[in-house]
Amino acid sequence: MSGMQPVPRQIPGLPALDGPAEQVTEVWLANRRLSEHTRSAYRRDVHGWLDWCRERGLDPLGATFLDVNAYARQLEAIPLAATTVARKLSGVSSWYDFLLKLRAVGANPVGGADRPYIDRDHSSTVGLSAEEVDALLERAAAAGERTHAMITVLADLGLRVGELVGLDTGDLGWERGHRTVRFTGKGGRPRRRALTPGAAAALDAYLCVRGGDDGPLFVTSRGGRVDRHAVFRLVRRLAAEAGIADAERLSPHSLRHAFATTARAEGVPLEDVQDAMGHADPRTTRRYDRDRHNLDRDPAYTIAAARVRRAGA
């Protein structure tokens, strides 16, 4: 951005830190294990903050928590959801943490800022019941091999859409008798999951049509990689065809939420669902479980039933 002040430090091995703030951002991103989607989101968030500073003639390296507060209140006035504002500030905070480690700033101004409250027990993602997922899969099966394979993998494994579209044919394999898929999870962590028989069969049927050459697993008619936006549109179209309510508000993430809810309803332990979903914090997994407040699952019933059994012994 023209007019942005250079970072006033010389850091051995990082020549880009002599340039404007945009170059600093690229160095920061290059030093993070991030998916390309997350990298792009962080870049947008930091550039949004830098744009705001530039418009006010403010050197971002001299910004205080008062400036960050003013920025956050402006975002809220657009209005943006509290979760969106919090995410943007998180990206900016990470950028300042990087500069702090390099001693390019004396403090992280986001640290003392008034961040919006986020209800960690709530998610804005529209969920799906197990029956609605079944209906979505039925429509996907009728829409062709590629569509069926993509929706089945999302439904059966609960993958993030970025993980799905990032798959290559070489990521499919076998391990100790299990059909498997390997992928890069959130934070750049390598992960692997077992394919269900249904997902494996759907993928085999799709590969017969696609062909076995290397490259992206899910490809367009022109041979390019299917992007996340196409999957968003696909989920909503299939949901509308299946007569699912709020189809226009659904997303691939709705299937991820349904995965967690159904797994817990079927008695899968929380820690196993957490591991499958790649969550670092079990509270995140609980937030995905839409049925967690169902009174039928109240442990009081289990305790009372055990007391009755003891009394009758």
N, C-alpha and C positions, 0 to 999 in steps of 0.2 A: 504494500500500500504506500503510495507516494506520501512523503511527509512524515512517515513513521520513524521515530528515532532508532538508530542502531543500538544493539545491546552493547554497553560499554565495557566489554571484557574480551580478553584473548584467552581462549581455552585450548591448550595443546591437543591436537588430534581432532578438533571440531572447528575447522575454519569457518563454517557457515555462521557461527556465532558472532562474526564480525559484521554480518549483513543486517538487513531489516528484520522486523519481528516475524514476518512470514517465513523467513528462512529458519529462524529459531524453531518455529512450529514444526517444520519438516524434520529437523534434527531430533526434536522431542519425539515425534511420531515414529521415526526410524529406530528409536531406542526402546520402543514398547512392543510387546508381543500382542498384536491386535489383529483381528480380522479386517479385511478391506472395508467392510461395511462400518465397523466401529471406528476405523481410522478416518473414514470420510466424515462420520458424524462429529468426531472430536475436532477435525479440521474446521468444519462449519461453525461449531460452537465457539472456538477460539477466534476465528476470523470475525464472527459477529461481535465479540467483545472488543476486538481491535478496531473494528469499524466504528463502534460506539465511542471509543476513546478518541479516534482521529477526528470525528465530527465535533468533538468538544475541545480539541487542542490539548488533550490530556496524554502525557507520556505514560504508557501502561506500566512502565517500570517504577513510576512514582505514584501509582494508584494506591488508595487506601480502602479500608473496608467501607467507608462512607460512599466512595465511588461505586463499589460493587453493590451496595444496598440500593443506590439510585438506579443502577442498571437493572437489578432484579425487579424493582418496583415498576420500571417501564415495561419489562417483559410481561409482568402480571397484568398490566393495564391494556395489553394488546387486544384480547387477553390470551395468555397461554396457560395451560394447565400447570398446577403446582409441580407435578412430576416432570413436565418438560422443562420448567425453569430450574428445578433442582438438578436435572441432568446436564443442562447447559453450564450451570455453575460448577458442577463436578468436573467437567472437562477443563474449564478455565483454571480451577484449583489445581488439577494435575499439571497443567502447563506451568503454573507458578512454582509448584513443588520442584519441577525439573530445574527451573531457573535458580531456585533457592539452593539446591544441591551444588549448582555451579557457582554459587556466590554472586550471581548477577543481580539479585535483589536481596534486600535485608530481611524481608518477611513475606508471607503469603497473604495478600489482602483478603482473599476469600475466606481464610480461616476465621476471621472475626465478624464476617458478614452475617446478616439475618436471613438465613435460608428458609424457604417455605417448608411448612410442616407436611410430611408425607405419612399417610396412614399405611404402615407396613403390613397391616392385616387386610388390605384391600387392593384389588387390581381392577383397572378400568377395561381390561380385555373382556369382550363378550365371550362367554363360554358355550359349550355344546354338551348336551346330554349324550349318554352312550347310544341311545336310539337315534339321535340326530347324526352322530358320527356314522352309524350303520347306513343311514339314508344317504349321506354324502358319499360314502364308499360305493354304494349301489349306483349312484349317478356317475361316479368316476369310472367305474367298470364299463359303463355304456359309452363313455366318451373316448375310449381308445387306450392303448397299452401304456403310453407315456403318462397320460393323466392318471390312470389307475395306479401306476407304480409310484408316482410322486405323492399322491394323496395317501396311499397305503403306508408308505414309509413315514410320512408325517404323523399319521394316526397311530401306527403300531409302535413307533419308537419315540414319538414326542420331540423330534428334532426341531431346532430353530430353522427358520426358512433359509438363513444364510448358510447354515451347515448343509442343508439339502442341496441348494444350487451350487455349492462349492465342491460337490462330490465329483470325482473322476472315476473312470471305469476301473482303474488300478486299485481303488479303495475297497473294492469288493473282494472277499476271500473266504478262507476256511480257517478255523482254529479249534482244535480238539473236538472235532465233530460238529461244530456250530458254523453255520453260514454267518459271516460277519461283514461289517462295514466300518471302515476307519475314516475319521474326519478330524478337522481342527475345530475344537470347541472354543467357547468364549475365553478370552485371555490368551489365545494362541496355544491352548493346551491340546496335545494330541490325545484323541479318545478313540475307543472302539466299542461297538455294541453288537449284540447278537441280533440277527434278522429273524423275525417270526416266519413260520412256514408260509403264511399268506404274503408277507412282504417279499420273501425270496421268490415265490412263484410269480408274483406280479413283475418283479425285476427281470426274471428269466424270460417272461413273455415279451417284455419291452425290448430286451437285448436282442431277441430274435428279429425284431423289426428294425432296431437301430443299427445292428451290426456290432462286431466285436473289436473295432479299432480303438486305439487309445484316445484319451482326451476327456472332455467333460462328459459326465454320465448322462445328464439330461440336456438334450440339445434341441435347438429350434429347427425349423424346416430348412434353414440355410446352413446348419451345422454349427451355429454359435451356441454358447452356453445360455440356458434359460436363466433369466434374471428374476430377482425377488418380486419385482412389480408384476410380472406375468403370473406368478404363483398367487399373489394377492387377488388379482382379477379372477383367476381360475376358481379359487375357493368361494368367492362371492357368487360367481355365476352358477356353480354347481349347487350351492346352498339355495339359491333362488329357484332353481329347477326342482330341487327336492322339497320345496315349500317350507323351508326352515325360517322361523321368525328372525327378524333383524339381520337378514342375509347381507344387507348392504353395510353392516357394521362389523361383520366377521373378518377374520384374518387368519393366516396360517398359524398364528400364535394361539388362536382359539382351539386348535387341535392339540397343541402342547398342553394347554390347561385341561382339556378333556382327558388327555393321557394321565395326568397326575390325579385328577378326581376319580377316574375309573379304577386306577391301580389301587388307590387307598380304599375305595369302596369294596374292592375285591379282597381286601385284607393284606395287601403288600405292605411290609413295614416301611415306615417313613424314611429310614436311612437308605433302604434299597431304592426307593423312588428318587431320593435326593442324589444318590450316586448315578442313577440312570440319566437324570436330567442335567447332571454336571453342575449342581448348585454347591457353592462353597458354604452357604448358611442354610440350615434346615428351616429357618423362618421363611425363606423365599419359597421353598417347596410347599410349606403349609399354605402360603398365600395362593398358590396355584390350585390347591385342593378346594373346589367350590362347595363340597359337601361336608366340610369340616364342622359346620355349625348344626348339622342335622341332629336333632335330639335323639334319633334312633341310635346314634353312636355314643351317647352319653355313657361314660364308664360307670356311672352309678348303677345302671342296669346290670352290668357284669358283676359288680361287687355284691349287689343284692341277690343275684342268682347263685353266686358262690356260697352266700350265707345260708340260702335255702338248702343247697346240697349238703352243707356241713350238718345242718340241723336234722336232715333225714338220714344221715349216715349211721 
